[in-house]
Amino acid sequence: MLQFVLLVLRLEKLVLWSWQIILIPLWILLGICSIAVIYYIALTAVLLCTNDILPSLRTPRTAASCLYSLANFSVILFLGLLVTKVDNPEIVSHSYIAIFLPYHLGIGCLVVSTFYQKGGNPWWFGIREEFCFFLLKKFPAIRVYGNISYIYGNTVQQETVIPVEVPTLNQSESKNSLPKVTFSNVE
């Protein structure tokens, strides 16, 4: 909250402090994240030295600690480069593309770290069922007109196939009228 207040005050030119001072709440947050990453790296090092942990459990922790430390370092580097560029635009000749590269590297590390995560919540925004079931219940036209059947998990259900009869135009119908499509339910 304080960060947003300081940003608004600086952008409205009500205070003329350096951007390093304006971003102190963000620096504090990144410092806390750095302490957490160092703790995670130390925990990973301890778990790598013990023989009680299976090797299959060691590899994801090692990868996660490397990715988190790289992401944290790259975001701190990005913020330092950005503050330097904004405070001294005539001295720093780096382009904004070069300044934002560490940020994109950090975000990329976080995205890659989600690829091997187990589990997750299949419920989206509190709908309390799988998203595909929710969509097919709310919009039955997707199932009917798309002729889609959806089976999730190990449940055994019979698929309903809806054959579509190909319409034919009579000679008496005009060329501008749309053909009529009829559906028949075969069981």
N, C-alpha and C positions, 0 to 999 in steps of 0.2 A: 504494500500500500504506500509506504513511504517513497519507494522508488518511483511510482507514478506521479506522486506529488512533486518530487524533485525534478522529474522530467518536464512536467508542465511548467513549473516555475522557470526552468532554464530555457525552454522553447519560447515562452512568452517574454523572455528577457527581463523578468522581474529580479532575477539574480544572475550575476555574471561570473559565477564560479567556474573553475575548470571542470571538464567532463570527468576527470578522474574522481573528483569530489562528488559530483552528481551521481556517479554510479557506485558509490560506496556500499549501498545495500546489496547490489549485485555481486560486488567483490566479496562481501561477507558470505553470501550464499555459495559462491564458488569455492571459497576457503573451506566451508563446512563440507562441501562435496569432495574436496581434495582430501580432507581428513578421513572421510568415509571410504574413499578409494584406497588410501594407504592402509587402512584397517583391513579392507577386503584383500589386498595384495598380501599382507602379512598372514592373514588367515589361510589364504591359498598356499603360501609357502609352507606353513605348518602342516597342512593337510597333504602336501606333496611329500613331506618327509616321513609321514607315518605309513606303516604297512597295513593298517587296518582298513584303509579305504581302497575300494576296487579301482583299477586304472580307468575303467569306463566312467567313473564318477569324477576322476581327477581332471580329465581333459576339458569338460565343459567349464569347470571352475577356472582353470588356467586361461582358457579363451575369454571367458567373461571378464576376468581381472585385467587382461591385456586390453580388451576393447574398451572397458570403462575408463581405464587410465588414459588411453589414447584420446577418448572422447573428452574427458575432463581437461587434459592438457591442451587439446586443440581449441576448446571453447575459451580457455583462459588466454591463449595466444591470440585468438581472434579479437577478444575484448581489448587486450592491450594494444594491438595494431589499430583497431578502430578508434580508441581514445586518442592515440598518438596522431592519427590522421586528422581527426576532427579538431583537436586542440591546435595543431600546427599544420594547416593545410599547405602553406607555402614552403615549409621545410621538408615534409614527407612527400616523396614523389611516387609512392606506390598507388596503383590503381585500386579501385574498390573491388574489382574482381580478385586481385591478389589478396586483398584483406579478407574477403569472405571465403576464400578457399579453406582455411582451417575450420571455419564454422561448418561448412558442408562436409568436411572430413569427419568432424565430430558427430554430426547428424547421421552420416552414413554408418559410422561405427555403432551407433545406437540401433539403427535399423537392422544391421547385420546381427547384433546381439539378440534380437527378438526371433531370429530364424530357428534357433535351436531350443527355445524355451518350451517346456512341457505344459500340457494342460491349457489353461486359459478359460475364459468364461464364454460359453456358447450363447449366452443370452445377451441380446443387444438392447441397451437402454431400458431394461426392466420389462421386456415383453414376455419373459419367462417361458420361452420356447425357442426352438431353433428358428433362425431368420427365414429360411426357405419355407418352412411350414407356415410361418406367420404370413409371408407374402402370398402363398397359395390359398390360404384361408380368406384373407382380406380381398384378394383379387382373383376370383375364380376364372375370370376371362383369360388369365395367363395360362391356366391349365387347359381350358376348353379350346381356345383358339390356337394355342401353341401346341396342342396335343401332347402335353407333357405329363409324365408320371414321375413322382419323386419318392424315393425310398431312402430313409436315413437310418443308419445303424444296422442292427441285426434283426429288426422286425421283419416278419414275413407278411407281405400283403400282396394281393393280386392286383396286377396292373390293369387299368381300364383303358382300352384302346378305342378311340373314337374314329371310325373310318369316315373319310370325307368323300362325298359323291361329287364328281366333277360335273359342274353345271354345263348345260348346253343351251345355246340361244336359239329361239325360234326365229324363223324368217320374218315373222310379223313384228317382232320386237325391234325397236329402233336401235341404232348403233350407240346412242348416247346413254341408254339405260344400263344400269349395272346388273350383272347376272345375280340370280338368287342362289345362295348356297344353303343346302340342307344338311343337317347332321342326323345321323341315326346312331342310337346306342345299342351296340351289340354286346351281349354278355356271353 
